Amino acid sequence: MLSRLIISLLIINFCSCSTPKSEKKYVVVDSFSQIVYETNDKNEAFDRAEKLTLFGRVFASKPDYFVLEANK
């Protein structure tokens, strides 16, 4: 009984430790190379850049936004 518990805990520990952590960082920048937003989620970065760009189309003075990928 105790050995099953230990084996189960070791398997859970191994599985949780073996998942790779995201080392990539995504930044949203404007056309003046100013960082507007930082995140580890690629989809979130692209969504934020799209929303900011669409918002900028309402106001002509707002620049376009781009997503850059960088390592930590």
Secondary structure, DSSP 8 states (H G I E B T S, - for coil): -HHHHHHHHHHHHHHHHHS----EEEEEEETT--EEEEES-HHHHHHHHHHHHHHHHHSTT---EEEEEEE-
